[in-house]
Amino acid sequence: VIVMRSLQAIYEQQQRFTEAAALAPTIRASEEQNPHYWTGLGLNALQHKKYAEAISYLERAEKMTSGFAEVHQALAEAYLKTASFEKAKMEIKKLVSLMPSHPKSRLLKTKFATN
């Protein structure tokens, strides 16, 4: 995807817009199968306090991969922000089991216990 995006940018710089546009469907299809793409969208939405949107993206990423601590951590935060405490608790458990000594997992566990 990175190579194709770079090629697309080169085409655009050279004003070869038809060729650049022809790459878009391939890039989009590749991104839709990439859990990192959905994680990035989810983290961006979370950062902008768009919690429902973040949850949607992150749940999609979670379905595509397993053992990705960043997804569980971000989902837990988003669920906490939307008062979905049971879902947050499940994500915190997943995160803690993956990385029991990770600072974020300890922080979330403590934060969840106080809510």
ChimeraX attribute file (.defattr): number of C-alpha atoms within 10 A of each C-alpha:
attribute: neighborCount
match mode: 1-to-1
recipient: residues
	/A:1	13
	/A:2	8
	/A:3	9
	/A:4	14
	/A:5	14
	/A:6	11
	/A:7	15
	/A:8	21
	/A:9	15
	/A:10	14
	/A:11	17
	/A:12	15
	/A:13	11
	/A:14	10
	/A:15	11
	/A:16	13
	/A:17	14
	/A:18	10
	/A:19	13
	/A:20	19
	/A:21	13
	/A:22	11
	/A:23	15
	/A:24	14
	/A:25	10
	/A:26	12
	/A:27	16
	/A:28	12
	/A:29	11
	/A:30	12
	/A:31	14
	/A:32	13
	/A:33	13
	/A:34	16
	/A:35	22
	/A:36	18
	/A:37	15
	/A:38	23
	/A:39	24
	/A:40	16
	/A:41	18
	/A:42	28
	/A:43	23
	/A:44	15
	/A:45	20
	/A:46	22
	/A:47	13
	/A:48	10
	/A:49	13
	/A:50	15
	/A:51	21
	/A:52	16
	/A:53	17
	/A:54	27
	/A:55	24
	/A:56	15
	/A:57	24
	/A:58	29
	/A:59	18
	/A:60	19
	/A:61	25
	/A:62	20
	/A:63	9
	/A:64	13
	/A:65	12
	/A:66	11
	/A:67	13
	/A:68	16
	/A:69	21
	/A:70	15
	/A:71	28
	/A:72	26
	/A:73	21
	/A:74	24
	/A:75	30
	/A:76	29
	/A:77	24
	/A:78	27
	/A:79	21
	/A:80	20
	/A:81	16
	/A:82	13
	/A:83	12
	/A:84	13
	/A:85	16
	/A:86	12
	/A:87	15
	/A:88	25
	/A:89	18
	/A:90	14
	/A:91	23
	/A:92	26
	/A:93	18
	/A:94	19
	/A:95	28
	/A:96	21
	/A:97	13
	/A:98	15
	/A:99	15
	/A:100	13
	/A:101	11
	/A:102	12
	/A:103	11
	/A:104	18
	/A:105	24
	/A:106	16
	/A:107	12
	/A:108	21
	/A:109	18
	/A:110	11
	/A:111	12
	/A:112	16
	/A:113	9
	/A:114	7
	/A:115	8
